[in-house]
Amino acid sequence: MKALYQWLGKHVHAWYGTLIFGLLVFIEGFFIVPVSTMLAFFSLENRPKAFMYATIATLVSGLGALVGYYIGVLLWKAGGRGVLEHVINAKKFDHLVEQFTAYQAWTTFIVALTPMPYKILTISAGFLRLPLTPFILLSMGARGLRFFAISGAIYIWGEKVQYYLDKYFYWVVAAGISFFISFWIVLH
């Protein structure tokens, strides 16, 4: 990762720096790329453009989610069910799909909001054939919330935020997830 950030540091202020950022965010929809830390890096390097980076990340993340979704669809068509039957009982798998579909909004929102691997969500959604429109809208909403929170904090507080992001981000996310799960349990 250090080599990636050193390379980005050379290109962040170039005319094509925003294109590189957008491309890497797009790839994160189906491959491993640390978008939150890249967003923080770009926002710190050019604070007046922090909200522009958050907007780009939100929109392009939705496009990457579409690609990840269709990769999941292709994996299913390429024999996913047959492979799964060797790993999990068909009835258990059908129950899992039913639960994932029933709680699609919660699952999509929580995974898209947190630093959990986004590509697992996008590919799984296609593999399980979740309804596409709600998946994309919920995903972009949660990702946008996360991206604008990061860029907004950096815009307001600058470099101080980077220290706290590095040190406490996962704790805050864990507390947020615990709150959502507790809220859901209380309602049900």
Rosetta blueprint (number, residue, H / E / L):
1 M L
2 K H
3 A H
4 L H
5 Y H
6 Q H
7 W H
8 L H
9 G H
10 K H
11 H H
12 V L
13 H L
14 A L
15 W L
16 Y L
17 G H
18 T H
19 L H
20 I H
21 F H
22 G H
23 L H
24 L H
25 V H
26 F H
27 I H
28 E L
29 G L
30 F L
31 F L
32 I L
33 V L
34 P L
35 V H
36 S H
37 T H
38 M H
39 L H
40 A H
41 F H
42 F H
43 S H
44 L H
45 E H
46 N L
47 R H
48 P H
49 K H
50 A H
51 F H
52 M H
53 Y H
54 A H
55 T H
56 I H
57 A H
58 T H
59 L H
60 V H
61 S H
62 G H
63 L H
64 G H
65 A H
66 L H
67 V H
68 G H
69 Y H
70 Y H
71 I H
72 G H
73 V H
74 L H
75 L H
76 W H
77 K H
78 A H
79 G H
80 G H
81 R H
82 G H
83 V H
84 L H
85 E H
86 H H
87 V H
88 I L
89 N L
90 A H
91 K H
92 K H
93 F H
94 D H
95 H H
96 L H
97 V H
98 E H
99 Q H
100 F H
101 T H
102 A H
103 Y L
104 Q H
105 A H
106 W H
107 T H
108 T H
109 F H
110 I H
111 V H
112 A H
113 L H
114 T L
115 P L
116 M L
117 P L
118 Y H
119 K H
120 I H
121 L H
122 T H
123 I H
124 S H
125 A H
126 G H
127 F H
128 L L
129 R L
130 L L
131 P L
132 L H
133 T H
134 P H
135 F H
136 I H
137 L H
138 L H
139 S H
140 M H
141 G H
142 A H
143 R H
144 G H
145 L H
146 R H
147 F H
148 F H
149 A H
150 I H
151 S H
152 G H
153 A H
154 I H
155 Y H
156 I H
157 W H
158 G L
159 E H
160 K H
161 V H
162 Q H
163 Y H
164 Y H
165 L H
166 D H
167 K H
168 Y H
169 F H
170 Y H
171 W H
172 V H
173 V H
174 A H
175 A H
176 G H
177 I H
178 S H
179 F H
180 F H
181 I H
182 S H
183 F H
184 W H
185 I H
186 V H
187 L H
188 H L
